[in-house]
Each structure stands twice: as C-alpha cells, then as structure tokens.
C-alpha cells in the first residue's frame, strides 16, 4: 500500500492533486484513497448518529428548535455526506454504479425530507411521534445512503481485518438507524414514569404545548399522548422483524459465526454508553434495548445447525421471536421496557420468516447476490 505523508490532511491534498478528474462509476481506486474515503464516511455517519441520539432526548425535554445543538451536530455529518457523494459522483472512484446510485438516492431523499420536516412543524406544531411521515423519510434516506456505503465497501475493499471491522461498524450504524424510531417508546415510558413521580423530565412549556395540541389540560392522559402515542404491538414487532432482518444481512456479509450477536451487542453497548452521558448533561434517559442482543444470538444459533435454507429461515425466525419476546418480557420485569403487546409474537414470527425467505428470490430478480440468505454460512 502506498504511504502518503501528512496524515489525513496530506492525503486529501494528494488526492485532489493526483485524482481530481472526471470518471465513470467503478473507476479503479488506489487502496489509500478507498480507505480515506470510507473512513470519512464513518466519521460523517458518526456525527449523524450522535446528533440524532441527542436529538431524541432533546425533544423529550424542550420545545422544538430548528437550530438546536443536536440538529447542528447532525448537519455537520450531513454536509460531509454531501461532499463525499459529490466526490464519488465526479471522480467515479470508490463506488460502483449501483453503490453510487444508492448513495445519491439516499442523500437526495434525506435532503428533501429535512425541509419537509421543518415545514411540517411550522404547520402542525409539535410532532408528537418519531413515526411521522416526515421522520420516516429521514430514516429512509439515511438507510438507503448507508446501504450504498456498505455496497461500495464490500465491492471494492481488499479482504482483511480492516474490511471486516469497517463493515461491522457500518452495519451497527445501519441497525441504529433502523431501530431509531423505537426510541419514541424507549424514552416515552420513562417520561411517563417521571410524570407519575411528580418530577417530569419535560419542561412545563413542552407539556403545555403538547396538551394544547390535544385539546386537553396538562394531565396524565396528555402526557401519555405526548410520550406513548404508538400502539403497543409496534415496538416488539419492529424490533424483531426489522432489527432481525438487518442482523441476518450483517451476518451474511461479515461471514463470521457470531456476527449478528456482535453487531447487536455493539449497538446495545452504544446505547448503554450514551445513556449516562445524556443523563449527566441533564437530558431525559431512555430504556436500553438489551433484549435485542438475544435476537442476534438467536439468528447466529440457527445457523450453527447447518440446516437447509428453508429450515434455517424457519428455525431462525422462531428462535428470534421466542428469544426476543422472552428477553423483552424479562427486561420489563427486571429493569424497564416500553409497553409491549406480547400477543403480537406470532405476527412478528410470520413476517420475519416471510421477509427473510423472500430476500433471496428478490435479490436474484435484482441480479445481485443475496445479502440475507445465510444458510450456507458456518
């Protein structure tokens, strides 16, 4: 590998000196350029991660502010993403055509969704849920963007520890984005408990504003409408199905026996780390989804049996649902967890099995290798 002096700053200067010219996507890329680009991608996504984590806690305490510090942190990441996509687009380096199209599409959706979200708040006031359409577009754009980064890194990085490590980080970031909307309930359940203790985390102005939007006085029902407006079945179903599918994909692409457990564990470790930092800064806490580790463990265990693909899918979906719901129940009893409708377990099992099984045929239709069929993995 060519060594470029001067650290990252020197590498940036050298990149523009040597390689700043128009090229088609998939252009052969020197390894040092590839590493530089994707390390900056991770940095940009980390800024977005920190900003979004702070943002969720911020909105359970204060009335919304377009220029709130969490938004500014997130914006640093977004601006860096835009610059990276422009560089990939112009030079054709570091990404295949498919990866570049995903990066471009995801970034475009996010950039459209951001002002729509601001407009939504201008018209409708406080947005009481992380599950709103404008928020969903933000998550969708970020998800497509990260998929493009994952696809580009898998396709161009040299085999080795750095490829595996960076790919693992990207899957952790992708999992966090997919599960981010569940934060509504994870913060909401503790917000309601704070009200019941007589020490609400939310500022009086926020509770008053939320209650006025619902046409109610500031009472417990208004706090429930603000903190926990989502049906109780959504939280476990989304965690098992959406989170489970991400962990299946991560296991396949990482090609490691306990990859799903490791990705889920790293995500939970991040949530456990950010929790005391937010509390120390006097922001509301959330429950930590420890139960998601058991969803990852179930997926890994299903693949240890060496069964045919269909049997692996059925076993994996069954174990992920049983382990996930059981761990969620125990967490609720031992620590804290959002209200969950446990009768939804069969629905989660059926959805996970159907989507997992259909992924390989859909991948074939797209003329690409499947990223979720892991039956052949050890």
PLY file of the C-alpha trace (Angstrom):
ply
format ascii 1.0
element vertex 378
property float x
property float y
property float z
element edge 377
property int vertex1
property int vertex2
end_header
0.00 0.00 0.00
1.28 3.46 -0.90
2.05 5.62 2.15
1.05 9.27 1.81
2.78 11.60 4.29
0.98 14.26 6.29
-1.84 12.17 7.74
-5.46 12.63 6.58
-4.92 16.28 5.68
-1.94 15.38 3.49
-3.91 12.57 1.91
-6.75 14.92 1.00
-4.32 17.32 -0.66
-2.64 14.47 -2.50
-5.96 13.02 -3.62
-7.04 16.27 -5.26
-3.60 16.71 -6.81
-3.48 13.23 -8.34
-7.06 12.13 -8.91
-9.39 15.12 -9.27
-10.72 14.39 -12.75
-13.98 13.25 -14.25
-14.55 9.49 -14.24
-17.26 6.86 -14.59
-18.53 4.99 -11.51
-16.44 1.96 -10.60
-13.15 3.52 -11.66
-10.16 1.63 -10.27
-9.29 3.24 -6.92
-5.95 3.14 -5.09
-6.31 1.46 -1.72
-5.21 4.54 0.24
-7.89 6.61 -1.47
-10.53 3.98 -0.74
-9.57 3.79 2.92
-9.54 7.57 3.23
-12.99 7.91 1.65
-14.69 5.25 3.75
-13.07 6.35 7.00
-14.51 9.80 6.34
-17.86 8.15 5.59
-17.77 6.52 9.02
-16.86 9.87 10.61
-19.75 11.60 8.84
-22.21 8.90 9.90
-20.93 9.09 13.48
-21.74 12.81 13.54
-25.24 11.98 12.30
-25.53 9.24 14.92
-24.52 11.49 17.81
-26.76 14.28 16.59
-29.79 12.03 16.24
-29.22 10.36 19.63
-29.04 13.75 21.34
-32.00 15.00 19.30
-34.37 12.28 20.54
-33.55 13.07 24.18
-33.69 16.84 23.50
-37.27 16.62 22.21
-38.43 14.86 25.35
-37.33 17.91 27.34
-37.61 21.05 25.21
-39.91 22.52 22.61
-38.52 22.00 19.12
-35.91 24.44 17.81
-34.67 24.30 14.21
-31.20 25.44 15.32
-31.00 23.20 18.38
-27.45 21.89 19.06
-28.34 18.28 18.12
-29.50 19.47 14.71
-26.24 21.32 14.20
-24.21 18.21 15.06
-26.30 16.19 12.63
-25.81 18.87 9.99
-22.02 18.50 10.21
-22.45 14.86 9.27
-24.94 15.64 6.51
-22.70 18.27 4.91
-19.79 15.81 4.98
-22.01 13.18 3.35
-22.99 15.58 0.58
-19.33 16.39 -0.12
-18.43 12.68 -0.23
-21.26 11.89 -2.64
-20.20 14.75 -4.89
-16.61 13.46 -4.93
-17.71 9.89 -5.70
-20.03 11.20 -8.42
-17.45 13.41 -10.11
-14.42 11.12 -9.95
-16.17 7.75 -10.23
-13.76 6.45 -7.59
-14.60 4.33 -4.57
-18.06 3.15 -5.61
-19.69 1.00 -8.25
-22.58 2.39 -10.26
-25.10 0.64 -8.01
-23.43 1.81 -4.80
-23.21 5.36 -6.09
-26.89 5.39 -7.10
-27.84 4.26 -3.59
-25.66 6.95 -2.02
-27.15 9.59 -4.30
-30.75 8.45 -3.82
-30.45 8.21 -0.04
-28.82 11.62 0.26
-31.43 13.20 -2.02
-34.30 11.73 -0.01
-32.76 13.00 3.22
-32.18 16.49 1.81
-35.80 16.65 0.64
-37.15 15.24 3.90
-35.30 17.71 6.13
-37.09 20.89 4.92
-40.37 18.93 4.72
-39.96 18.09 8.40
-39.34 21.76 9.22
-42.44 22.72 7.20
-44.45 20.03 8.96
-43.58 21.56 12.33
-44.33 25.06 11.08
-47.82 23.94 10.02
-48.71 21.33 12.62
-46.65 22.45 15.60
-45.04 19.80 17.77
-44.57 16.45 16.06
-45.57 14.02 18.78
-44.06 10.86 17.36
-40.86 9.57 15.83
-43.10 7.56 13.48
-44.42 10.53 11.46
-44.17 10.55 7.63
-41.53 13.30 7.52
-39.41 11.46 10.09
-39.86 8.20 8.18
-38.41 9.88 5.08
-35.36 10.95 7.08
-34.79 7.37 8.26
-35.40 6.00 4.76
-32.92 8.38 3.17
-30.28 7.55 5.76
-30.90 3.81 5.34
-30.51 3.91 1.55
-27.41 6.08 1.90
-25.75 3.64 4.32
-26.70 0.68 2.11
-24.83 2.40 -0.71
-21.78 2.79 1.52
-21.99 -0.88 2.56
-22.34 -1.98 -1.06
-19.42 0.18 -2.15
-17.15 -1.03 0.65
-17.99 -4.72 0.09
-17.38 -4.39 -3.62
-14.07 -2.51 -3.55
-12.27 -3.09 -0.22
-9.47 -5.63 -0.06
-10.13 -8.72 2.10
-8.69 -8.44 5.58
-9.32 -7.28 9.11
-9.91 -3.65 8.18
-12.58 -4.61 5.66
-14.36 -6.73 8.25
-14.03 -4.16 11.02
-15.29 -1.22 8.98
-18.11 -3.31 7.54
-19.14 -4.24 11.07
-19.22 -0.56 12.05
-21.39 0.24 9.03
-23.88 -2.49 9.99
-24.03 -1.15 13.55
-24.82 2.30 12.17
-27.44 0.82 9.85
-29.07 -1.11 12.71
-29.19 2.03 14.84
-30.93 3.92 12.05
-33.49 1.14 11.54
-34.28 0.91 15.27
-34.17 4.67 15.88
-37.95 5.11 15.67
-38.38 2.64 18.55
-36.73 5.32 20.67
-40.12 7.03 20.87
-41.35 4.28 23.20
-37.97 3.81 24.92
-37.93 7.45 26.00
-41.68 7.70 26.38
-42.05 5.00 29.03
-39.55 6.77 31.32
-41.11 10.17 30.54
-44.44 8.85 31.80
-42.80 7.42 34.92
-41.19 10.78 35.62
-44.64 12.40 35.48
-46.04 9.79 37.84
-43.22 10.57 40.31
-44.12 14.24 40.14
-40.75 15.12 38.57
-41.39 15.25 34.80
-38.34 15.37 32.56
-40.16 17.57 30.04
-40.17 21.32 30.55
-43.59 22.76 31.54
-43.74 24.67 28.24
-43.37 21.43 26.27
-46.06 19.60 28.25
-48.38 22.61 27.99
-47.83 22.88 24.24
-48.43 19.14 23.73
-51.58 19.21 25.83
-52.95 22.23 23.95
-52.47 20.40 20.64
-54.59 17.55 22.02
-57.17 19.93 23.41
-56.57 18.74 26.97
-55.33 20.14 30.25
-51.83 19.11 31.31
-52.73 15.78 32.89
-51.62 12.15 32.72
-53.63 11.44 29.57
-51.93 14.34 27.82
-48.52 13.01 28.87
-49.43 9.57 27.52
-50.47 11.18 24.24
-47.14 13.00 24.10
-44.84 10.23 25.29
-46.51 6.96 24.22
-48.84 7.59 21.28
-47.82 4.40 19.45
-49.74 1.10 19.62
-48.09 -1.38 21.99
-47.63 -4.03 19.29
-45.38 -1.81 17.15
-42.34 -1.83 19.43
-41.67 -5.60 19.64
-42.72 -6.33 16.06
-40.43 -3.66 14.61
-37.54 -4.76 16.78
-37.82 -8.45 15.91
-38.69 -8.09 12.23
-36.77 -5.01 11.05
-33.91 -5.47 13.50
-33.77 -9.20 12.82
-33.51 -8.74 9.06
-30.64 -6.29 9.48
-28.80 -8.76 11.71
-29.32 -11.57 9.20
-27.84 -9.40 6.45
-24.94 -8.37 8.67
-24.15 -11.99 9.49
-24.05 -12.98 5.85
-21.83 -10.16 4.63
-19.48 -10.35 7.61
-19.27 -14.14 7.21
-18.50 -14.71 10.87
-20.20 -17.27 13.12
-21.31 -14.81 15.82
-21.56 -11.68 13.69
-25.26 -10.99 14.39
-24.68 -11.18 18.15
-21.63 -8.93 17.86
-23.46 -6.26 15.81
-26.49 -6.29 18.13
-24.21 -6.24 21.18
-22.20 -3.29 19.86
-25.41 -1.36 19.14
-26.71 -2.03 22.66
-23.31 -1.09 24.12
-23.52 2.27 22.32
-27.00 2.85 23.72
-25.76 1.93 27.20
-22.83 4.34 26.84
-24.83 7.30 25.55
-27.41 6.91 28.34
-25.26 8.12 31.27
-23.72 10.85 29.12
-27.15 12.31 28.36
-28.25 11.96 31.97
-25.08 13.69 33.17
-25.93 16.57 30.82
-29.42 16.76 32.41
-31.32 15.24 29.49
-34.04 12.59 29.76
-32.90 8.95 29.78
-34.28 6.07 27.75
-34.58 2.37 28.33
-31.75 0.45 26.64
-32.92 -2.39 24.33
-30.77 -5.11 25.91
-33.26 -7.64 24.57
-32.05 -7.06 21.00
-28.82 -8.95 21.81
-30.91 -12.10 22.14
-32.41 -11.58 18.68
-28.87 -11.55 17.27
-27.93 -14.61 19.34
-30.97 -16.49 18.03
-30.01 -15.78 14.41
-26.46 -16.98 14.99
-27.62 -20.14 16.77
-29.98 -21.02 13.92
-27.06 -21.09 11.52
-24.98 -23.34 13.74
-27.20 -26.28 12.84
-26.13 -26.48 9.20
-29.73 -26.97 8.03
-31.09 -26.36 4.52
-32.04 -22.77 3.78
-35.79 -23.03 4.37
-35.30 -24.88 7.64
-32.71 -22.32 8.74
-35.11 -19.48 8.00
-37.96 -21.11 9.94
-35.72 -22.01 12.87
-34.08 -18.59 12.88
-37.40 -16.70 12.76
-38.81 -18.88 15.54
-35.78 -18.51 17.80
-35.50 -14.76 17.15
-39.16 -14.26 18.08
-39.09 -16.50 21.16
-35.75 -15.17 22.42
-36.66 -11.57 21.61
-40.09 -11.54 23.23
-38.91 -13.52 26.26
-35.93 -11.20 26.79
-38.17 -8.15 26.36
-40.59 -9.53 28.96
-37.75 -10.17 31.43
-36.25 -6.74 30.82
-39.62 -5.16 31.54
-39.86 -7.07 34.82
-36.26 -6.62 35.94
-35.32 -3.15 34.63
-37.68 -1.25 32.34
-39.07 -1.59 28.83
-41.76 0.08 26.73
-45.32 -1.26 26.87
-45.46 -4.24 24.52
-48.31 -6.38 23.22
-46.97 -9.91 23.57
-49.87 -11.35 21.59
-48.10 -9.93 18.51
-45.35 -12.59 18.66
-46.94 -14.88 16.00
-47.28 -11.88 13.67
-43.61 -10.99 14.16
-42.57 -14.61 13.54
-44.59 -14.86 10.31
-43.35 -11.52 8.98
-39.70 -12.25 9.78
-39.85 -15.72 8.21
-41.62 -14.48 5.07
-39.34 -11.49 4.50
-36.19 -13.48 5.29
-37.16 -16.29 2.93
-38.22 -13.93 0.12
-34.97 -11.97 0.24
-33.02 -14.44 -1.90
-35.56 -14.57 -4.77
-35.86 -10.78 -4.69
-32.08 -10.47 -4.80
-31.97 -12.72 -7.85
-34.55 -10.53 -9.57
-32.29 -7.57 -8.89
-29.41 -9.55 -10.45
-27.26 -9.33 -7.35
-26.01 -11.75 -4.69
-28.36 -12.19 -1.75
-27.34 -10.32 1.37
-29.70 -12.13 3.70
-29.58 -15.83 2.85
-27.08 -17.22 5.30
-27.87 -20.90 5.20
-24.52 -21.71 3.64
-22.60 -19.85 6.33
-21.00 -21.78 9.19
0 1
1 2
2 3
3 4
4 5
5 6
6 7
7 8
8 9
9 10
10 11
11 12
12 13
13 14
14 15
15 16
16 17
17 18
18 19
19 20
20 21
21 22
22 23
23 24
24 25
25 26
26 27
27 28
28 29
29 30
30 31
31 32
32 33
33 34
34 35
35 36
36 37
37 38
38 39
39 40
40 41
41 42
42 43
43 44
44 45
45 46
46 47
47 48
48 49
49 50
50 51
51 52
52 53
53 54
54 55
55 56
56 57
57 58
58 59
59 60
60 61
61 62
62 63
63 64
64 65
65 66
66 67
67 68
68 69
69 70
70 71
71 72
72 73
73 74
74 75
75 76
76 77
77 78
78 79
79 80
80 81
81 82
82 83
83 84
84 85
85 86
86 87
87 88
88 89
89 90
90 91
91 92
92 93
93 94
94 95
95 96
96 97
97 98
98 99
99 100
100 101
101 102
102 103
103 104
104 105
105 106
106 107
107 108
108 109
109 110
110 111
111 112
112 113
113 114
114 115
115 116
116 117
117 118
118 119
119 120
120 121
121 122
122 123
123 124
124 125
125 126
126 127
127 128
128 129
129 130
130 131
131 132
132 133
133 134
134 135
135 136
136 137
137 138
138 139
139 140
140 141
141 142
142 143
143 144
144 145
145 146
146 147
147 148
148 149
149 150
150 151
151 152
152 153
153 154
154 155
155 156
156 157
157 158
158 159
159 160
160 161
161 162
162 163
163 164
164 165
165 166
166 167
167 168
168 169
169 170
170 171
171 172
172 173
173 174
174 175
175 176
176 177
177 178
178 179
179 180
180 181
181 182
182 183
183 184
184 185
185 186
186 187
187 188
188 189
189 190
190 191
191 192
192 193
193 194
194 195
195 196
196 197
197 198
198 199
199 200
200 201
201 202
202 203
203 204
204 205
205 206
206 207
207 208
208 209
209 210
210 211
211 212
212 213
213 214
214 215
215 216
216 217
217 218
218 219
219 220
220 221
221 222
222 223
223 224
224 225
225 226
226 227
227 228
228 229
229 230
230 231
231 232
232 233
233 234
234 235
235 236
236 237
237 238
238 239
239 240
240 241
241 242
242 243
243 244
244 245
245 246
246 247
247 248
248 249
249 250
250 251
251 252
252 253
253 254
254 255
255 256
256 257
257 258
258 259
259 260
260 261
261 262
262 263
263 264
264 265
265 266
266 267
267 268
268 269
269 270
270 271
271 272
272 273
273 274
274 275
275 276
276 277
277 278
278 279
279 280
280 281
281 282
282 283
283 284
284 285
285 286
286 287
287 288
288 289
289 290
290 291
291 292
292 293
293 294
294 295
295 296
296 297
297 298
298 299
299 300
300 301
301 302
302 303
303 304
304 305
305 306
306 307
307 308
308 309
309 310
310 311
311 312
312 313
313 314
314 315
315 316
316 317
317 318
318 319
319 320
320 321
321 322
322 323
323 324
324 325
325 326
326 327
327 328
328 329
329 330
330 331
331 332
332 333
333 334
334 335
335 336
336 337
337 338
338 339
339 340
340 341
341 342
342 343
343 344
344 345
345 346
346 347
347 348
348 349
349 350
350 351
351 352
352 353
353 354
354 355
355 356
356 357
357 358
358 359
359 360
360 361
361 362
362 363
363 364
364 365
365 366
366 367
367 368
368 369
369 370
370 371
371 372
372 373
373 374
374 375
375 376
376 377
